[in-house]
């Protein structure tokens, strides 16, 4: 199955009744600042280069970010941080990500997520994570030639390691989650992948200094080394 077909299935998914209701309620009620906009209000598909060697895995759409704009990490503070870093590292053609028609293109990079619908308080339940896991598996079956997987936060990291335990193998012991932690792994079609853990660029982390721009730049300069 191609990435395009997988993402068509994602966008029409309704497996998780509570998330279906929540994403629609947020889209209907809106935040005051966006009251004149039409919210996406559906599952958010992966975004980027379908032949990417670099895959980023996030947590889930933000209620008024991706759930509003329909594109991964677009329309909120997390995305501003992430796309600025991708632009500095040469993986994006521009630093701004404001909407699906803003001209942003990713090069050799694709962004996906552990969960594709906005969850209340950014906390999907274990059942919702399990329900959405198939899509991540399908994407990594379609993406051959992946060299680096950047996991943005602990939940994304756990999701990818769940996938590895089912379909892949470890070439080095799994590193405990920490910013910059690396593990050498492989998947069918991608025999030499490095997983690179990063703190999530959430407002909670960036406002408190847990994650700085220098720290995020170090992740992507390491990605550049690994894909040279
Ligand atoms: S979270 Fe995933 S599995 Fe659940 S409804 Fe959304 S797209 Fe479907």
Boltz pocket constraint, residues with backbone or C-beta under 6 A from the ligand:
constraints:
  - pocket:
      binder: B
      contacts: [[A, 10], [A, 13], [A, 14], [A, 15], [A, 16], [A, 19], [A, 20], [A, 43], [A, 115], [A, 116], [A, 117], [A, 128], [A, 131], [A, 132], [A, 133]]
      max_distance: 6.0
